[in-house]
Amino acid sequence: MKKSDAWVVLRLDGDAVEFKDYIAVKGVYDTEDAAQSAIHSLSQQSNYIVTRSRYYSEDQKSDITNNHLDKVQGLKIHSANGHTRNHGLYEKLNVIRDFWNQFPQSNRREMIIPILSKFTELAIAQVMNASIIEDSSLGGDLKLPNGKIIEVKTIILDPERKKSPHLQFSAEANFDFLAIVIFDPDLNLETSRMIPVDALKIYANPVSQGSHQKINLRVTQPFLDYPGYQNINFLNYSLNPG
């Protein structure tokens, strides 16, 4: 709670002038000068005094500012990872970002996300020395040298949405890691992590769509922080999962 000064304009009528009782509050102001100035616009048939008071309030301005800068769709953002030192990756991402900015907002997600998703897969493959899986029946996007399978999902955060990002998988999907790559609304790289598939048992929900079984997942901060997660480091290629 925040405690602040307040200057209150009180109206005193009849016997209240003498006894200072039965008063009416006509306004609350941040400064004494503002309160005194407000009296001039009030009816001159009554008597007014200005008195200092205190009030308690939530520090809303600070909270709103921090939430706007630090979270989108409930996820932490920092906008500190957008400029990777890998010049090749940075240049490719810059081209995609230029396209993103040129398309109207009404359809740019539809047009750009498939391109960005493919870029993300290729970037992770390069960083982790993984191979692209061409056969979709194998249930993943990338294969590590140790044989582990990675499913890659790309997310662009949307400040207009309050709910956390939503992903869906086939119930038959068979992979060892879920790689989540998150971009902020300006297409700056925010988060790139590999989450063990065991996390889906806790955070995902099975659903039926006709004859097909699907898995729905809300990408929340606790999911991203699941024990055993590993950052995909686009800066120095240091990730080497076991």
C-alpha positions in Angstrom: 0.0 0.0 0.0 1.1 3.6 -0.7 0.5 6.4 1.7 0.1 9.9 0.2 -0.9 13.5 1.1 -4.3 14.7 0.1 -5.9 18.2 0.4 -9.6 18.1 1.0 -12.1 20.8 0.3 -14.9 20.8 2.9 -18.2 22.6 2.7 -19.5 24.0 6.0 -23.1 25.2 6.2 -25.2 26.6 9.0 -24.0 25.7 12.5 -21.2 23.6 10.9 -19.3 26.9 10.4 -19.0 27.3 14.2 -18.9 23.7 15.3 -17.2 22.2 12.2 -19.8 19.4 12.1 -22.1 18.1 9.4 -19.6 18.8 6.7 -19.6 17.7 3.1 -16.5 16.7 1.1 -16.4 18.7 -2.2 -13.2 17.4 -3.6 -9.8 15.7 -2.9 -6.7 17.1 -4.5 -3.0 16.3 -4.7 -1.8 19.8 -3.7 -3.0 22.6 -1.4 -2.9 25.1 -4.3 -5.1 22.9 -6.4 -7.6 22.6 -3.6 -7.6 26.4 -3.0 -8.1 27.1 -6.7 -11.1 24.7 -6.8 -13.0 26.8 -4.3 -13.4 29.6 -6.8 -15.6 27.5 -9.0 -17.9 26.4 -6.2 -21.0 28.2 -5.0 -20.2 31.3 -2.9 -23.4 30.8 -0.8 -21.5 28.2 1.3 -18.4 28.3 3.3 -15.3 26.2 2.5 -12.1 25.2 4.2 -9.1 23.3 2.9 -7.6 20.7 5.2 -4.7 18.3 4.9 -5.4 14.6 5.0 -3.8 11.2 4.1 -5.0 8.3 2.1 -3.8 4.8 1.2 -3.8 3.3 -2.3 -2.3 0.6 -4.4 0.7 1.7 -6.3 -1.1 1.1 -9.5 1.0 3.1 -11.8 4.1 1.2 -11.0 2.4 -2.2 -11.2 0.8 -1.4 -14.6 4.1 -0.2 -16.0 6.0 -3.3 -14.9 3.3 -5.7 -16.1 3.3 -4.0 -19.5 7.1 -4.1 -19.9 7.8 -7.5 -18.3 4.9 -9.7 -19.2 2.8 -10.5 -22.3 0.2 -13.2 -22.2 1.4 -14.0 -18.7 5.0 -14.7 -19.8 8.1 -12.8 -18.8 9.7 -10.8 -21.6 13.0 -8.9 -21.5 13.7 -7.9 -25.1 17.4 -8.6 -24.4 17.9 -11.5 -26.8 16.8 -9.9 -30.1 20.4 -9.2 -31.3 22.1 -12.5 -31.4 25.9 -12.4 -32.0 25.4 -15.0 -34.7 25.5 -12.7 -37.7 23.9 -15.1 -40.1 21.0 -15.9 -37.9 20.5 -12.2 -37.1 20.4 -11.2 -40.7 17.9 -13.9 -41.6 15.7 -12.9 -38.6 15.9 -9.2 -39.7 14.6 -10.1 -43.1 11.6 -11.9 -41.6 11.1 -8.9 -39.2 11.0 -6.5 -42.2 8.2 -8.7 -43.8 6.4 -8.8 -40.5 6.4 -5.0 -40.3 5.2 -4.6 -43.9 2.2 -6.9 -43.7 -1.1 -5.5 -42.3 -1.9 -6.7 -38.8 -5.0 -8.5 -40.0 -3.1 -11.2 -41.8 0.6 -11.0 -40.9 0.5 -13.8 -38.4 -1.0 -16.1 -41.0 1.6 -15.1 -43.6 4.7 -14.8 -41.4 4.4 -17.5 -38.7 5.0 -20.4 -41.1 8.2 -18.7 -42.4 9.4 -17.9 -38.9 8.7 -21.5 -37.7 10.8 -22.9 -40.5 13.6 -20.4 -39.7 13.4 -21.5 -36.1 13.7 -25.2 -36.9 16.7 -24.5 -39.2 18.4 -22.2 -36.6 18.0 -24.9 -33.8 19.3 -27.5 -36.2 22.4 -25.4 -36.9 23.0 -24.5 -33.2 22.6 -28.1 -32.0 24.0 -30.0 -34.9 20.7 -31.7 -35.4 19.2 -33.1 -38.6 15.8 -32.1 -40.1 13.3 -35.0 -40.0 11.7 -35.2 -43.4 9.3 -38.1 -42.5 6.4 -36.5 -40.5 5.4 -39.9 -39.2 8.4 -40.0 -36.9 6.6 -37.5 -34.7 9.1 -34.6 -34.4 11.0 -31.9 -36.3 14.7 -32.5 -35.5 16.9 -35.4 -34.5 19.9 -34.9 -32.3 23.2 -36.8 -32.8 22.3 -38.9 -29.8 19.0 -40.0 -31.4 16.7 -37.8 -29.3 13.8 -36.2 -31.1 12.8 -32.6 -30.8 9.4 -31.1 -31.5 9.8 -27.4 -32.3 7.1 -24.8 -31.7 7.3 -21.1 -32.4 5.3 -18.4 -30.6 4.8 -14.7 -31.3 3.3 -13.1 -28.2 0.2 -10.9 -28.7 -0.4 -8.0 -26.3 -4.1 -8.0 -27.2 -4.5 -11.5 -25.6 -4.7 -12.1 -21.9 -4.5 -15.9 -21.9 -1.2 -17.7 -22.2 -0.3 -19.1 -25.7 -2.0 -22.3 -26.8 -0.4 -25.2 -28.5 -1.8 -28.5 -29.8 -0.2 -31.9 -30.6 -1.4 -35.2 -31.9 -1.8 -37.7 -29.1 0.4 -40.1 -31.1 3.3 -37.5 -31.2 6.5 -39.2 -30.1 9.4 -36.9 -29.1 11.8 -36.4 -26.3 12.0 -32.6 -26.0 9.6 -29.8 -26.8 11.6 -26.8 -28.0 9.7 -23.6 -27.4 11.0 -20.4 -29.1 9.1 -17.2 -28.1 9.3 -13.9 -29.8 7.9 -10.6 -28.5 5.3 -8.6 -30.5 8.2 -6.9 -32.4 9.8 -10.2 -33.3 12.7 -9.9 -30.8 13.8 -13.3 -29.6 12.7 -13.7 -26.0 12.9 -17.3 -24.9 14.3 -20.4 -26.5 14.1 -23.6 -24.3 14.0 -27.3 -24.5 11.4 -28.8 -22.1 11.5 -32.5 -21.3 8.5 -34.3 -22.7 7.5 -35.4 -19.2 6.3 -31.8 -18.5 3.3 -32.5 -20.8 2.1 -35.2 -18.4 1.6 -32.4 -15.9 0.6 -29.3 -17.9 -1.1 -30.7 -21.0 -4.7 -32.0 -21.4 -6.0 -34.7 -23.7 -9.0 -33.7 -25.9 -11.0 -35.5 -28.6 -11.7 -33.9 -32.0 -13.9 -36.3 -33.8 -12.0 -39.5 -34.2 -8.7 -37.8 -33.5 -7.0 -37.6 -30.1 -5.2 -34.3 -29.4 -3.2 -32.8 -26.6 -3.8 -29.2 -25.6 -1.1 -27.2 -23.9 -1.1 -23.7 -22.4 2.5 -22.3 -22.4 2.8 -20.8 -18.9 5.8 -19.6 -17.0 5.7 -22.7 -14.7 5.8 -24.9 -17.8 8.8 -23.1 -19.2 10.5 -23.4 -15.8 9.9 -27.1 -15.6 12.8 -28.9 -13.8 15.3 -30.1 -16.4 14.7 -27.4 -19.0 17.7 -26.3 -21.0 18.2 -22.9 -22.8 18.9 -23.1 -26.5 21.8 -20.7 -26.7 21.8 -18.9 -30.0 24.8 -16.8 -28.9 27.6 -19.4 -28.5 26.1 -22.8 -29.4 26.8 -24.1 -25.9 23.8 -26.4 -25.5 24.7 -30.1 -25.5 21.7 -32.1 -24.1 22.3 -35.6 -22.9 
